[in-house]
Amino acid sequence: MKVAHIFVPALVILVSSCTGATGASRSRTDIVAAAAVTAPRPNFVVIVTDDQVIGTLAKMPHVKALLSHGTYFDQAIISNPLCCPSRATILTGMYSHTNRTYTNTDGGQTLGGYAAFHDAGNEPKTVAKQLDDAGYRTGLFGKYFNNFWPNDIERNGGMPVGWDVWHGFTGSNPDYYNYSWVDWNAGDSLDDSNFTDHNDANGNNVYSTNYAGRFADAFIDRAAARDQPFFAYYAPFGPHAQYIPAPRDQNVTAPTNLGWKTPAYNETNMSDKPAYLREVPAARFDAERTANFSKRWDETFGALRSVDRWVGEFVRSAPANTVFVFISDNGQTWGDHRFDYKLVPYERSIRVPFIVAAPGGPSQHSDSMVTNADITPTILEFAGLNHTADPGGTPYDGMSLAGIVTGAVERNGVVHPQGILLEHISYPTKHEVPSYCGVRAHGWMYVGYKGGFEELYNLTKDPYELHNVATTAPKALDRFRLVAQSLCTPMPPGMSQDYFQRKRG
């Protein structure tokens, strides 16, 4: 079931029909009246934090201020909860099985990192490239993809297509300090001097969140002065581990009423969990490690303070007709189910803070099931471009949220009727997780792992996923197996549709 949108030139007058939504669409008279209104094309500022878990906006006042005219999506799900695949989905509107970027590194299979994204031919299809072709000035500031190396730039004859300005990390992964970086403007030559660590006038290495923020804010300032529509993509490293706050934020602490520990922390009974988790000893999460989690929780809020200040600067610099998008690339488990990373299909790994704010939009929370794949179609609809399929004609896996954000569609309307695809491919890492395919639907999470183990959780009754009901709720299990089979097409490499067909019988 698709959500149909009719876009008119004015930024916040967008008329939609939504089959299955409870709110009524605006009348044809409204559409005709709106079409007579003209306004400059909207600008876009997209902020992508790194590993930010839900429940961490309390000390980000500038981000929360976006909600004065923005929508907070309470059920925002990352389909493949890992940095590279999530960012590939954000930039293309496609799930991993479509854009072929499954992991952070290629592992000799060309299934991850920048190599996978590039080799699959995604760069000519990104939202940046489409906006650039439509006359937008585009800029990237911070993180692109893991394993994006200087020789990739040189081999390609310049920076990835679609970007006019680029100030970002290179190498296997970014960092807060001692990072590799390239500064580039369209038409400039590239040489080894671009790929350097950056120090201030006193020789002190510059905190990367601030370094990227300065370039982003200057870009927004210049684009606004030129009266040219722009797309700014700001992707700082924070609050990724090692959770290092900027110098001025070293003493920031988490709100006393917002703790990191849930009932799933160091889960007592792991008998219903898959083998890779059952093998983790409870003793690993001893008093020392628990204290370290508390320290990291404070540092997370500290690292996010500098991100928030730059959001405030961007709001001040941007013209009034600017759409802001704020999202994290994935969450973190924080020791839930004896796991301390992302990758897994559990709530704190896949759910993220997600805000879209448009001038004149209502201040609201939405319970609609949405995903990071929705960002590209949403931006393209606001820009008046094709938001249903990529330039090659492949339909987007994501859906535009513009109607919800502007109030033209009921805020809790149906966006993804079947739910959100969950997919992951196993690859060598100290946090190795078996390949899986599943679905996160309203009130339910189902996942089937390579090898046959299944998990099913009734999130309404069991929000912390403590009780796997795969063996006790056969009707629900069969229903979500079929949904997963439908969404997982094609399946992650190494998994077969035969698995789901066998389960159907």
C-alpha positions as CSV (number, residue, x, y, z in Angstrom):
1,M,0.0,0.0,0.0
2,K,1.6,3.3,-1.2
3,V,1.1,6.7,0.2
4,A,0.3,9.1,-2.6
5,H,1.4,12.8,-2.5
6,I,0.7,15.8,-4.7
7,F,3.4,18.4,-4.2
8,V,2.9,22.1,-5.0
9,P,5.5,24.8,-5.1
10,A,4.9,26.3,-1.7
11,L,7.1,24.6,0.9
12,V,4.6,23.7,3.6
13,I,1.4,23.4,1.5
14,L,1.5,19.7,0.6
15,V,-1.7,17.8,-0.1
16,S,-1.8,14.0,0.3
17,S,-4.1,11.1,0.3
18,C,-3.2,8.2,2.6
19,T,-5.1,5.0,2.2
20,G,-5.4,3.5,5.7
21,A,-4.7,6.8,7.5
22,T,-7.4,8.0,9.8
23,G,-7.2,11.7,8.8
24,A,-9.0,13.1,5.8
25,S,-7.1,14.6,2.9
26,R,-7.4,18.3,2.0
27,S,-10.0,19.1,-0.7
28,R,-9.4,19.7,-4.4
29,T,-10.1,23.4,-3.8
30,D,-7.2,23.5,-1.4
31,I,-4.9,21.9,-4.0
32,V,-5.9,24.5,-6.7
33,A,-5.5,27.4,-4.2
34,A,-2.1,26.0,-3.1
35,A,-0.9,25.7,-6.6
36,A,-1.2,29.4,-7.1
37,V,1.2,30.0,-4.2
38,T,4.9,30.3,-5.1
39,A,7.9,30.1,-2.8
40,P,11.6,29.5,-3.1
41,R,12.7,25.9,-3.2
42,P,13.3,24.6,0.3
43,N,16.8,24.1,1.6
44,F,17.9,21.0,3.6
45,V,20.1,20.4,6.6
46,V,20.5,16.7,7.5
47,I,22.3,15.8,10.8
48,V,23.4,12.2,11.2
49,T,24.8,11.3,14.6
50,D,26.8,8.2,15.2
51,D,25.5,5.4,17.5
52,Q,23.1,7.7,19.4
53,V,20.6,5.6,21.3
54,I,17.0,6.7,22.0
55,G,16.5,8.7,25.2
56,T,19.5,11.0,24.8
57,L,18.0,14.3,23.6
58,A,17.5,15.7,27.1
59,K,20.5,17.9,27.0
60,M,20.2,18.9,23.3
61,P,18.0,22.0,23.5
62,H,18.6,23.1,20.0
63,V,17.6,19.8,18.6
64,K,14.5,19.7,20.8
65,A,13.6,23.2,19.6
66,L,13.1,21.8,16.1
67,L,10.0,20.2,17.5
68,S,8.3,23.6,17.6
69,H,7.6,22.9,14.0
70,G,8.7,19.4,13.7
71,T,7.6,15.8,14.0
72,Y,9.3,13.3,16.3
73,F,8.9,9.8,14.9
74,D,8.6,7.5,18.0
75,Q,8.8,4.3,16.0
76,A,11.9,5.1,13.8
77,I,13.7,1.9,12.9
78,I,17.1,1.3,11.3
79,S,16.8,-1.6,8.9
80,N,20.4,-2.7,9.1
81,P,21.8,-1.3,12.4
82,L,25.4,-0.6,11.5
83,C,27.1,2.6,10.3
84,C,27.9,2.0,6.6
85,P,24.7,0.2,5.6
86,S,22.5,2.7,7.5
87,R,24.2,5.7,5.8
88,A,23.9,4.0,2.5
89,T,20.2,3.7,3.1
90,I,19.9,7.3,4.2
91,L,21.5,8.5,1.0
92,T,19.7,6.2,-1.4
93,G,16.3,5.5,0.1
94,M,17.1,1.8,-0.4
95,Y,17.6,-1.1,1.9
96,S,20.9,-3.0,2.0
97,H,19.6,-5.8,-0.3
98,T,18.9,-3.1,-2.9
99,N,22.0,-0.9,-2.5
100,R,24.2,-3.9,-1.8
101,T,26.0,-2.3,1.2
102,Y,25.6,-4.7,4.0
103,T,28.6,-4.1,6.3
104,N,31.4,-1.6,7.2
105,T,34.2,-3.6,5.5
106,D,34.2,-5.6,2.4
107,G,35.8,-8.7,4.0
108,G,36.9,-9.8,0.6
109,Q,33.3,-10.0,-0.6
110,T,32.7,-6.4,-1.6
111,L,29.6,-6.3,0.5
112,G,30.5,-3.5,2.8
113,G,32.2,-0.1,3.3
114,Y,32.7,2.5,0.6
115,A,33.9,-0.2,-1.9
116,A,30.5,-1.9,-1.8
117,F,28.6,1.4,-2.1
118,H,30.7,2.6,-5.0
119,D,31.0,-0.7,-6.9
120,A,27.2,-1.2,-6.8
121,G,26.8,2.1,-8.7
122,N,25.0,4.0,-6.0
123,E,26.7,7.4,-6.2
124,P,24.9,8.6,-9.3
125,K,21.6,7.9,-7.6
126,T,22.1,9.5,-4.2
127,V,19.8,12.2,-2.9
128,A,22.8,14.6,-3.1
129,K,23.3,13.9,-6.8
130,Q,19.6,14.3,-7.6
131,L,19.5,17.7,-5.8
132,D,22.8,18.8,-7.4
133,D,21.3,18.0,-10.8
134,A,18.3,20.1,-9.9
135,G,20.4,23.1,-9.2
136,Y,21.1,22.7,-5.5
137,R,24.5,23.4,-3.9
138,T,25.5,20.3,-2.0
139,G,28.0,19.8,0.8
140,L,29.2,17.0,3.0
141,F,30.7,17.6,6.4
142,G,32.1,14.7,8.5
143,K,31.5,11.0,7.9
144,Y,30.8,9.5,4.5
145,F,31.5,5.8,4.7
146,N,33.9,3.6,6.6
147,N,37.0,2.6,4.6
148,F,36.8,5.6,2.3
149,W,40.5,6.1,1.5
150,P,42.5,8.8,-0.3
151,N,43.3,6.3,-3.1
152,D,39.6,5.9,-3.7
153,I,39.3,9.6,-4.4
154,E,42.3,9.6,-6.7
155,R,41.2,6.5,-8.5
156,N,37.8,8.0,-9.2
157,G,39.2,11.2,-10.5
158,G,37.8,13.3,-7.7
159,M,35.2,13.3,-4.9
160,P,32.0,11.2,-5.4
161,V,29.6,12.7,-7.9
162,G,26.8,15.0,-6.7
163,W,28.8,17.0,-4.1
164,D,30.0,20.6,-4.6
165,V,31.8,20.9,-1.3
166,W,33.4,18.2,0.8
167,H,35.1,18.4,4.2
168,G,35.2,15.0,5.6
169,F,36.9,12.0,7.1
170,T,38.9,9.4,5.2
171,G,40.3,6.1,6.4
172,S,38.8,3.1,8.1
173,N,36.8,5.1,10.7
174,P,36.6,8.6,12.0
175,D,37.7,9.8,15.4
176,Y,37.3,12.8,17.8
177,Y,41.0,13.6,17.4
178,N,43.9,12.4,15.2
179,Y,41.7,11.8,12.2
180,S,42.4,11.8,8.5
181,W,40.5,14.3,6.5
182,V,40.1,15.9,3.1
183,D,39.0,19.5,2.2
184,W,37.7,19.9,-1.3
185,N,35.6,22.1,-3.5
186,A,34.3,21.2,-6.9
187,G,36.9,22.0,-9.6
188,D,39.8,21.9,-7.1
189,S,42.7,19.5,-7.7
190,L,43.4,16.8,-5.1
191,D,46.8,16.1,-3.8
192,D,48.3,14.4,-0.7
193,S,48.3,17.7,1.2
194,N,44.5,17.4,1.5
195,F,44.8,14.2,3.5
196,T,46.1,15.4,6.8
197,D,45.4,15.6,10.5
198,H,44.1,19.0,11.5
199,N,45.5,21.3,14.2
200,D,44.7,24.8,15.3
201,A,47.1,27.7,15.4
202,N,48.7,26.4,18.6
203,G,49.3,23.0,17.2
204,N,46.4,21.4,19.1
205,N,44.4,18.8,17.3
206,V,40.9,20.1,16.6
207,Y,37.9,18.2,18.0
208,S,36.3,16.8,14.9
209,T,32.7,17.6,15.7
210,N,33.6,21.3,15.8
211,Y,35.9,21.1,12.8
212,A,33.1,19.6,10.7
213,G,30.6,22.1,12.2
214,R,32.6,25.1,11.2
215,F,32.7,24.1,7.6
216,A,29.0,23.2,7.6
217,D,28.0,26.5,9.1
218,A,30.2,28.5,6.6
219,F,28.6,26.5,3.8
220,I,25.1,27.3,4.9
221,D,26.0,31.0,5.4
222,R,27.5,31.3,1.9
223,A,24.6,29.3,0.2
224,A,22.1,31.6,1.9
225,A,23.9,34.7,0.8
226,R,23.9,33.4,-2.8
227,D,20.1,32.8,-2.6
228,Q,20.8,29.3,-4.0
229,P,19.0,26.3,-2.6
230,F,21.3,24.0,-0.7
231,F,21.7,20.5,0.8
232,A,24.0,20.3,3.8
233,Y,24.8,16.9,5.2
234,Y,26.5,17.1,8.6
235,A,27.7,13.8,10.0
236,P,29.9,14.1,13.1
237,F,31.6,11.2,14.9
238,G,29.8,11.8,18.2
239,P,28.6,10.2,20.3
240,H,30.4,7.1,19.0
241,A,32.7,5.2,21.4
242,Q,35.1,6.2,22.9
243,Y,32.5,8.8,23.9
244,I,34.9,11.8,24.2
245,P,33.2,15.1,24.9
246,A,34.6,18.4,23.7
247,P,36.9,20.1,26.3
248,R,34.1,22.4,27.5
249,D,31.8,19.5,28.0
250,Q,34.0,17.2,30.1
251,N,31.8,17.7,33.2
252,V,28.4,17.2,31.5
253,T,26.4,14.4,33.2
254,A,23.3,12.5,32.2
255,P,20.0,13.6,33.7
256,T,19.4,11.8,37.0
257,N,16.0,10.6,35.8
258,L,17.4,9.1,32.6
259,G,19.4,6.0,33.3
260,W,21.0,3.7,30.8
261,K,20.2,0.4,32.5
262,T,17.1,-1.6,31.5
263,P,15.6,-4.8,32.8
264,A,17.3,-6.5,29.8
265,Y,20.8,-5.6,31.1
266,N,22.9,-8.7,31.7
267,E,19.7,-10.7,31.2
268,T,19.4,-13.5,33.7
269,N,17.6,-16.2,31.7
270,M,19.2,-16.5,28.2
271,S,17.8,-20.0,27.4
272,D,15.4,-18.5,24.7
273,K,18.1,-16.4,23.0
274,P,20.3,-17.5,20.0
275,A,23.6,-19.3,20.6
276,Y,25.8,-16.3,20.0
277,L,24.2,-14.6,23.0
278,R,23.7,-17.7,25.2
279,E,27.5,-18.2,25.1
280,V,28.1,-14.8,26.8
281,P,28.8,-15.3,30.5
282,A,26.9,-13.2,33.0
283,A,30.2,-12.6,34.8
284,R,31.3,-10.5,31.9
285,F,29.1,-7.7,33.1
286,D,30.6,-7.4,36.6
287,A,30.6,-4.3,38.9
288,E,33.5,-2.7,37.1
289,R,31.9,-3.0,33.7
290,T,28.6,-1.7,35.0
291,A,30.4,1.3,36.5
292,N,32.0,1.9,33.1
293,F,28.6,1.9,31.5
294,S,27.5,4.7,33.8
295,K,30.6,6.7,33.0
296,R,30.0,6.2,29.3
297,W,26.4,7.3,29.7
298,D,27.5,10.7,31.1
299,E,30.1,11.0,28.3
300,T,27.4,10.3,25.7
301,F,25.5,13.4,26.9
302,G,28.7,15.4,26.9
303,A,29.7,14.4,23.4
304,L,26.2,15.3,22.1
305,R,26.4,18.9,23.6
306,S,28.8,20.0,20.8
307,V,26.6,18.5,18.2
308,D,23.6,20.3,19.6
309,R,25.4,23.7,19.6
310,W,26.1,23.3,15.9
311,V,22.5,22.5,15.2
312,G,21.7,25.8,16.9
313,E,24.2,27.6,14.7
314,F,22.8,26.0,11.6
315,V,19.3,27.1,12.5
316,R,20.5,30.7,13.0
317,S,22.4,30.6,9.6
318,A,19.8,28.9,7.5
319,P,17.0,30.8,5.7
320,A,13.4,30.4,6.9
321,N,12.5,27.9,4.2
322,T,14.8,25.2,5.4
323,V,13.8,21.6,6.3
324,F,15.9,20.0,9.0
325,V,16.3,16.2,9.4
326,F,17.9,14.8,12.6
327,I,18.7,11.0,13.0
328,S,21.2,8.6,14.3
329,D,22.7,6.0,12.0
330,N,21.9,3.2,14.6
331,G,21.5,2.7,18.3
332,Q,23.5,0.7,20.9
333,T,22.4,-2.2,23.2
334,W,24.2,-0.9,26.3
335,G,24.5,-4.4,27.7
336,D,20.9,-5.5,27.0
337,H,20.9,-9.3,26.4
338,R,24.6,-9.4,27.4
339,F,25.5,-7.6,24.2
340,D,27.4,-4.3,24.0
341,Y,27.3,-3.1,20.4
342,K,24.8,-2.7,17.5
343,L,24.2,-5.1,14.7
344,V,21.5,-7.1,16.6
345,P,17.7,-6.8,15.8
346,Y,16.8,-5.7,19.4
347,E,15.1,-2.4,20.3
348,R,18.0,-0.4,21.5
349,S,20.0,-1.4,18.5
350,I,17.4,-0.6,15.8
351,R,15.4,2.3,17.3
352,V,16.8,5.8,17.0
353,P,15.8,9.5,17.6
354,F,14.4,10.9,14.4
355,I,13.0,14.4,13.8
356,V,11.9,16.1,10.6
357,A,11.1,19.8,10.9
358,A,9.6,21.9,8.1
359,P,8.6,25.6,8.4
360,G,5.0,25.9,9.3
361,G,4.7,22.2,10.2
362,P,2.9,21.1,13.3
363,S,4.7,20.2,16.6
364,Q,3.8,16.6,17.1
365,H,4.9,13.0,17.8
366,S,4.0,10.3,15.3
367,D,3.5,6.6,16.1
368,S,3.9,5.7,12.4
369,M,6.4,2.9,11.7
370,V,9.2,4.7,9.7
371,T,12.8,4.0,8.7
372,N,16.0,5.6,7.6
373,A,15.0,4.6,4.0
374,D,12.3,7.3,4.2
375,I,14.7,10.2,4.3
376,T,15.6,10.4,0.6
377,P,12.0,10.2,-0.7
378,T,10.9,12.8,1.9
379,I,13.6,15.3,0.8
380,L,12.9,14.7,-2.8
381,E,9.2,15.3,-2.4
382,F,9.9,18.6,-0.5
383,A,12.2,19.6,-3.4
384,G,9.5,18.8,-6.0
385,L,11.4,15.9,-7.5
386,N,10.5,12.3,-8.2
387,H,10.2,10.6,-4.8
388,T,8.9,7.2,-5.9
389,A,11.8,5.7,-7.8
390,D,15.5,6.4,-8.3
391,P,17.0,7.8,-11.5
392,G,17.3,4.3,-12.9
393,G,13.6,3.6,-12.3
394,T,14.0,1.3,-9.3
395,P,11.2,2.0,-6.8
396,Y,12.4,3.3,-3.4
397,D,12.2,1.0,-0.4
398,G,11.5,4.1,1.6
399,M,8.3,6.3,1.5
400,S,8.0,10.1,1.7
401,L,7.0,11.4,5.2
402,A,6.4,14.9,3.9
403,G,2.6,14.6,4.3
404,I,2.9,13.7,8.0
405,V,5.5,16.4,8.6
406,T,3.4,19.2,7.1
407,G,0.2,18.0,8.7
408,A,-1.5,17.1,5.4
409,V,-1.7,13.5,6.5
410,E,-2.8,12.2,9.9
411,R,0.3,12.0,12.1
412,N,-0.2,8.3,12.9
413,G,-1.1,7.2,9.4
414,V,0.2,4.0,7.8
415,V,3.5,4.4,6.0
416,H,4.9,0.8,5.9
417,P,1.9,-1.5,6.2
418,Q,4.0,-4.7,6.6
419,G,6.5,-3.1,9.0
420,I,10.2,-2.4,8.6
421,L,12.6,-4.9,7.2
422,L,15.4,-6.1,9.4
423,E,18.5,-7.5,7.7
424,H,22.1,-8.3,8.5
425,I,24.9,-10.3,7.0
426,S,27.5,-12.0,9.3
427,Y,31.1,-10.7,8.7
428,P,34.3,-11.2,10.7
429,T,34.4,-8.9,13.8
430,K,34.7,-9.3,17.5
431,H,31.0,-8.6,17.7
432,E,30.1,-11.2,15.0
433,V,26.3,-11.8,14.7
434,P,24.8,-14.5,12.4
435,S,23.1,-13.3,9.3
436,Y,19.4,-12.7,9.8
437,C,16.2,-11.4,8.1
438,G,13.1,-10.2,9.9
439,V,10.5,-7.5,10.5
440,R,9.8,-4.9,13.1
441,A,6.0,-4.2,13.1
442,H,3.7,-2.4,15.4
443,G,4.0,-4.3,18.7
444,W,6.1,-7.1,17.3
445,M,9.6,-8.1,16.3
446,Y,10.4,-11.3,14.4
447,V,13.8,-12.4,13.2
448,G,15.0,-15.6,11.5
449,Y,18.7,-16.4,11.7
450,K,20.8,-18.3,9.2
451,G,20.7,-21.9,10.6
452,G,17.1,-21.8,11.6
453,F,16.8,-20.1,15.0
454,E,13.9,-17.7,15.4
455,E,12.9,-15.0,17.8
456,L,9.5,-13.4,18.2
457,Y,8.6,-10.8,20.8
458,N,5.3,-9.2,21.7
459,L,6.6,-5.7,22.4
460,T,3.3,-4.5,23.8
461,K,3.5,-7.1,26.7
462,D,7.3,-7.4,26.7
463,P,9.0,-4.1,25.6
464,Y,12.5,-5.3,26.8
465,E,12.3,-8.5,24.7
466,L,12.8,-10.9,27.6
467,H,10.5,-13.6,26.5
468,N,10.9,-15.2,23.1
469,V,7.4,-16.5,22.1
470,A,8.5,-18.2,18.9
471,T,7.5,-21.6,20.3
472,T,4.3,-20.5,22.0
473,A,2.6,-18.1,19.5
474,P,2.4,-20.2,16.3
475,K,-0.1,-18.1,14.5
476,A,1.8,-14.9,15.0
477,L,5.0,-16.7,14.2
478,D,3.6,-17.9,10.9
479,R,2.3,-14.5,10.0
480,F,5.6,-12.7,10.5
481,R,7.5,-15.4,8.8
482,L,5.5,-14.7,5.7
483,V,6.0,-10.9,6.1
484,A,9.7,-11.4,6.5
485,Q,9.7,-13.6,3.3
486,S,8.0,-10.8,1.4
487,L,10.4,-8.1,2.6
488,C,13.6,-10.1,2.4
489,T,13.8,-10.2,-1.4
490,P,16.6,-10.9,-2.1
491,M,17.8,-12.3,1.2
492,P,21.3,-11.5,2.6
493,P,24.0,-13.4,0.8
494,G,24.3,-16.9,2.2
495,M,20.7,-17.1,3.2
496,S,18.0,-18.6,1.0
497,Q,14.3,-18.1,0.5
498,D,14.0,-21.9,1.0
499,Y,14.3,-21.2,4.7
500,F,11.0,-19.4,4.8
501,Q,9.3,-21.7,2.4
502,R,10.3,-24.6,4.5
503,K,8.9,-22.9,7.6
504,R,5.6,-22.2,5.9
505,G,4.7,-25.9,5.6
